[in-house]
Amino acid sequence: MSKLGTLGARLHHGEVGYDFVKNRKIWYGISILITITAIVGLAVRGLHMGIEFQGGAVFTTPKNMSASVAQTETWAEEASGHDAIVQKLGDGSLRIQIAGTDTQQSDQIKEDLSKSLDVSAEKINADLVGPSWGDQIANKAWQGLGIFMVLVVIYLAIAFEWRMALAAFVALIHDITITVGIYALVGFEVTPGTVIGLLTILGYSLYDTVVVFDSLKEQTRDITKQTRWTYAEIANRSINSTLVRSINTTVVALLPVAGLLFIGGGVLGAGMLNDISLSLFVGLAAGAYSSIFIATPLVADLKEAEPQMKALKKRVLAKRAQTAAKGESAESAADEGVYDAAEPDDAAPAVVGPRNQPASRGRGRGRPSGKRR
């Protein structure tokens, strides 16, 4: 078995682990800082909306043009009187975007560009985009996002509970805010591909969160019938038991997206790939982070505010203090199989650390087993 597979098995069985829930204030602070940075970037720089949302003209030149991007931008701005965006595509052709132009203006701009670029006007392809089309796309995107959020909250509230639905909703808002903020800071163009990418990352983010929640739901069944573990400890066990799976799925998803972003968009110059690949790359990474560091710790905070969970935590701490008073550590008590007589054998353990392993079910109830004293 590989080292990663061995680590995954040890995490799943509670032989090793990291206390994510205990350090949740650190993760909350990091997320708040990143989110504030994203919001400030969005407020100061704003989004660079693509021509699909503003309306205008897109001119595409023949292949293997010798003119530079900077020089072409200057010519396009002089011909149109508006700001221009020029991208050099992988085949050497130039893609020139000019917002706020109509049909008559585009014909004149096309003639001026053909003279500046020293190419026949018939070889320059011109496409006009009306702003109403972009408005329709934006409205549909907002409608789709709203419907998705409502359905997600309803489903999670039914399948799990409202606290998990609320935590998942907060994680999704966290992921979208960070992704949109990165777009504002980087200055990438927002196109329909960006909208598709944003809607796609919601599914990935939700998948990681639901995997952890499903494990948490299974391990906290009949939690109040035992006095070994608090809800937060079981929540932490759920994160650790699914950690390697979350890492594997995220890395596998990020690799092809990174290829699109850094190789397709950066090296080959296919600028249109950046529109969707950046949103996917940032969103996938943020989704994996939020499912581990935000959603589950937030559920633990919400659940431990319940009277039943507060009472359970008091009983657990009281039992551990009683065990310690007898000259035993809580770890040795668990290792030696000292159970409460009323505790069910299938109570879900939430082990943190290498020694906290659940005792065997075959040891029976209400009687010590293992090492004799």
QUIFENGI-V26767 format. One record per pair of residues at least 24 apart in sequence whose ideal C-beta (glycine too) atoms are under 7 Angstrom apart, sorted by the first residue. I is the first residue (numbers start at 0). GAP is how many residues later the second one is. D is the distance in whole Angstrom. If there is no record, write none. Layout:
i->[I I]
gap->[GAP GAP]
d->[D D]
This chain:
i->[3 6 7 10 10 10 10 11 13 13 13 13 13 13 14 14 15 16 16 16 16 16 17 18 18 19 19 19 19 19 20 20 20 20 20 23 26 26 26 30 30 33 34 34 34 36 37 37 37 37 37 38 38 40 40 40 41 41 41 44 44 45 46 46 46 47 47 47 47 48 49 49 49 50 50 50 51 51 51 51 51 51 52 52 52 53 53 53 53 54 54 54 54 54 54 55 55 55 55 55 55 56 56 56 56 56 56 56 57 57 57 57 58 58 58 58 58 58 59 59 59 60 60 60 60 60 61 61 61 62 62 62 63 64 64 64 64 66 66 71 74 74 75 78 78 78 79 79 86 87 88 88 89 89 89 102 136 136 140 143 144 147 151 159 159 162 162 162 163 163 166 166 166 166 167 167 167 169 169 170 170 170 170 170 170 171 171 171 173 173 174 174 174 174 174 174 177 177 178 178 178 178 181 182 187 187 188 190 192 192 192 193 193 193 195 196 196 196 196 197 197 199 200 200 200 200 200 203 203 203 204 204 204 204 207 207 207 207 208 208 210 210 210 211 211 211 211 211 214 214 215 218 218 219 220 221 221 222 222 223 223 224 224 224 225 225 225 226 226 226 226 226 227 227 227 227 228 228 228 229 229 229 230 230 230 230 230 231 231 232 232 233 233 234 234 234 235 235 236 236 236 237 238 238 245 245 245 249 249 252 253 253 253 256 256 330 330 333 334 335 335 335 336 336 336 336 337 338 338 340 340]
gap->[240 237 236 229 230 232 233 229 223 335 337 342 343 344 339 342 338 219 223 334 335 336 222 217 333 216 219 272 273 277 211 214 215 276 279 273 266 267 270 143 263 144 139 142 143 144 139 140 142 143 144 138 142 140 143 144 138 139 142 139 140 138 136 137 143 139 140 141 142 141 139 140 141 46 48 78 77 81 82 85 139 140 81 85 137 45 46 77 80 44 45 74 75 76 79 41 42 43 44 45 73 41 44 49 52 69 70 71 37 39 69 71 37 51 54 65 66 67 33 35 65 32 33 56 58 63 31 57 61 28 29 30 28 27 28 29 52 27 50 24 38 41 37 30 33 34 25 29 184 181 180 181 178 179 180 25 55 58 54 55 54 54 54 53 57 136 139 140 49 135 128 131 132 135 38 41 127 124 128 34 38 119 120 123 124 30 33 34 116 120 26 30 108 111 112 115 104 108 100 103 104 107 100 95 86 90 86 84 79 82 83 81 82 85 80 79 82 83 86 81 85 80 78 79 82 83 86 49 80 83 78 82 85 86 38 79 80 83 82 86 31 34 35 26 27 30 79 84 26 27 80 129 131 128 127 122 125 89 125 84 88 118 119 122 117 118 121 88 89 92 113 116 88 115 119 121 87 120 121 82 83 86 69 72 73 78 81 68 72 117 119 114 116 61 64 65 114 116 112 113 114 58 53 57 42 45 46 34 38 31 27 30 31 24 27 24 25 25 35 32 34 35 26 31 32 33 30 26 27 24 25]
d->[7 6 3 5 6 6 6 5 6 6 3 6 6 7 6 6 5 7 4 7 5 6 7 6 5 6 5 6 7 6 5 5 4 5 5 4 4 7 7 6 6 6 6 5 6 7 5 5 7 2 7 7 6 5 5 4 6 5 4 5 7 6 6 6 5 6 7 5 6 5 5 6 4 5 6 5 6 7 5 7 6 6 3 6 7 4 7 6 7 7 7 6 5 3 7 7 5 4 6 5 6 5 5 4 7 6 7 5 7 5 5 7 4 6 6 6 7 5 6 6 4 5 4 6 6 6 6 6 5 5 5 5 4 6 6 5 7 7 6 7 6 4 7 5 4 6 7 5 4 5 6 6 4 5 5 6 5 7 4 6 7 6 6 5 6 6 4 6 5 5 5 4 5 7 7 5 6 7 6 6 6 4 6 5 4 6 6 7 5 6 6 5 6 4 5 6 7 5 6 5 5 6 5 7 6 5 6 4 7 4 4 5 7 5 6 4 3 5 7 5 7 6 7 6 3 6 6 6 5 5 7 3 6 7 5 6 6 4 4 5 5 7 7 6 6 5 6 5 6 5 7 4 7 6 7 7 7 7 7 6 6 7 6 7 5 7 4 5 6 5 5 6 7 7 7 7 7 6 4 6 5 5 6 5 6 5 7 4 6 4 6 6 3 5 6 4 6 6 7 4 6 7 6 5 6 7 6 6 4 5 7 6 7 5 7 5 6 6 7 6 5 5 5 6 4 5 5 6 7 6 3]
